[in-house]
Amino acid sequence: MDNERWYNLLDSLKEKLEIENEGEQPGPGGATVEWITFKGPKGLMKLERTSRPVILDRKMHYSKRAGGATEEELVLSETEKSYRVGLYVWSDAGGWEEVDFRALTE
């Protein structure tokens, strides 16, 4: 989901639903996690988008000695990003449970 579609979705959520909280935080490996919590049809829900640089290449560094360490170097794109969007619902057990998008369309 590109930036334009993400921000259009956030605007429509803000118009139609009661927003609890929203924010952005750094994630592992140079990722950025943006999230918004709102009162939805199944109670308290969270929509989350993780964006991270695209991996262009993986380089392995190793030695042929016995017990030598192996190291992987990632070459990341400075311009391209990959995105993952997840929808979560708050459970009574005290945690977020991911909702399958396919279950919402059936």
Summary of the structure (lengths in Angstrom):
residues: 106
radius of gyration: 18.8
end to end distance: 21.7
largest distance: 62.4
contacts: 229
relative contact order: 0.17
helix: 21%
strand: 59%
